[in-house]
Amino acid sequence: MERTAEELAREQREISISEFFEKNRHLLGYDNKIKALLMIVKEAVDNSLDACEEARILPEIYVKLEEVSPDVYRIQIRDNGPGIVKKHIPRIFGTLLYGSKFHRLRQSRGAQGLGISCAVLYSQLTTGEPVEILSSTGDGTTHRYKLKIDIKRNQPQILEEESLDLGQWHGVQITFLAEGKYKEHKQSVLEYLKETAIANPYAHIIFDSPTGRVEFPRGSEELPREPKAIKPHLHGVELGVLERMLMTTKARTLLSFFTTEFSRVGATTAKQICEKAGVDPRISPKRVEDEQVKKLMAVIKETKLIAPPTDVLSPLGAQLIEEGLRKELSPEFVVAVTRPPAVYRGFPFQVEVGLAYGGEIQETRLYRFANRVPLLYKQGDCAITKAVETLDWRRYGILGDMQLGKPGVPLAIFAHICSVWVPFTSESKEAVASYPVILKELKLALQEAARKLSIWLSGKRRAEYQAQRLKTFEKYAEETAKAIAELVGEPEERVKELLVNIIRRGKNGGETEREAEAAGASGA
């Protein structure tokens, strides 16, 4: 029996963002129980680090995982950040796409307003239990909430609320009860915290795991430079976005719209764009018609504009990278490189690379980071991996099996991209998209760091060669002294003493002429 359009239309309805992710949680990384446990910890710790850095507080972060029944864990994360104002607490944790980071162009770990609220949603879906939140701004009052998410309305459902006197503590503590599996491997909670400690050496992290306590002590008292927020760049704006901005701007004229809503657009450039497109620069932005918007967009694409400001970025810098690698990996040699800022699609970005060699490192290992967040999954899809694999490491004297994650070369490769908008390949933010300019910058940074490592390796090999030669000399010193003594007619002991002095000078890397003369005089 055929159905009418009216009957089909009655089945149509709008769904909330919470309903969408209720059925599609895999898009945010909640693929399985092992990964889900990692995602909950990651989202909470990322928020804690962002909050501490914005408040210029050295982070103190506590993470606890406790198995309360088979495949069900109590997950608790606490920080010493600035806390959250009471009226915002329910919506931050109980509303998807609520937050301040999406609406600004500023370097930060989170940006979409999905992370922590999706962790709450997953917890609720798998155990039916609410999350508990404690927050204090340091005024002596701690606000406690137990809440769930009203999935139909995408709104917080407050089950309990009270104010407590817990002293002058400031920060946030959140406790989940969720399904999960804890395993310690290369994509585990423990590995995430270890890599977080490498890329954030100014943070002190304590992890009470089901197998015992692990502490990652602070290796630096210096926070990275505070990033600034910037306005969008015209070359990074698409037609639909431009139309929307024209309708919502507070600017009274098209000229002022261009100069106030975008970075690096002056009055002269704005006027030239309007004139070339045949649009009156004095017109109200809201009165610009669709065809005029298309003409403006065509002119913008052809207009040479000043690149967006790059001083808004906050890279770690070579010193912090080296401190983080030394602290957690205990290598024999470390080198770090920070490239000058570059631009993709109108967004500034910066690439940093560190190489740690030898010591306690046993295999070739790649550590990927975006805005100081470890990327543990989808390694093969990431621009960082592609840049590493396309480099000819043998040119730099780094021999052996260079397969990532396999024994062979004791080399840890640290690669970090920071940007006001990192181009991830998916909502789960696990891999960086392969823009040509990003691949180029990564390769240049890797080449520069590899050259420095190559110089050190050459010196090390020369030293090993000299040490081996000296061992050979020592082995035959007595026989050589006896033969020379017979040839020159000198006492054997005197010749042997001179040979030993020469060998000792070789071991010490040589001496000054005066020391050599003194040694010779004492032997004479």
Secondary structure, DSSP 8 states (H G I E B T S, - for coil): ----HHHHHTT-----HHHHHHH-GGGGT--SHHHHHHHHHHHHHHHHHHHHHHTT---EEEEEEEEEETTEEEEEEEE-S----GGGHHHHHHSTT-SSSTTSB---S--SS-HHHHHHHHHHHHH---EEEEEEESSS-EEEEEEEEETTTTEEEEEEEEEE--TT-EEEEEEEEEE-----STTSHHHHHHHHHHH-TT-EEEEEETTEEEEE----S--------B---GGG--HHHHHHHHHH---SSHHHHHHHHSTT--HHHHHHHHHHHT--TTS-GGG--HHHHHHHHHHHHHS------STT-----HHHHHHHHHHHH--SEEEEEE---EEETTEEEEEEEEEEESTT--B-EEEEEETTEE--S-GGG-HHHHHHHHS-GGGGT--S---TTSBSS-EEEEEEEEESS--BSSTT--SB---HHHHHHHHHHHHHHHHHHHHHHHHHHHHHHHHHHHHHHHHTHHHHHHHHHHHHT--HHHHHHHHHHHHHHHHTT---HHHHHHHHHHH-
